[in-house]
Amino acid sequence: MNRKWIFPLIVFVAGVSAAVVLYAVDPAGCSFCPPCPFRFVTRLNCPGCGSLRASHLLLHGNVGAAFKLNPLMVLSLPYLMYSLASYVSTKVRGRPLPGIGPRPTLIRGVLVVILAYWVVRNTSLYAALIERL
């Protein structure tokens, strides 16, 4: 086996293994799933709160319920999957996929969106909006 395939193969096997476990185990009711440290200390939601439960629901095809738990995570998945595919392409073929790269403007924009989401998701307006979905 060519050495350039080893790390992408390890990432793939780890990702599939994690997806299989997450498909089988509902994080909402398991005792070994870690709680969010930020929420544990502050009782506020962080931008990632609900991502594990949303991932479980997505693996079961329930996009609407996953979106209610963490819309930012659900909306960012296509970009994250494309970025992962581009990384693997770079490792295997020596060149990334065409398109989006880590431009400073994009990074700043994503950071602003995450920080705004962090603040807004801890308001009563957000809770009322999510309930209507």
Secondary structure as UniProt FT lines:
FT   HELIX           3..5
FT   HELIX           6..24
FT   TURN            27..29
FT   HELIX           37..42
FT   TURN            47..50
FT   HELIX           51..59
FT   TURN            60..61
FT   HELIX           63..69
FT   HELIX           71..93
FT   HELIX           104..120
FT   TURN            121..122
FT   HELIX           124..132
//
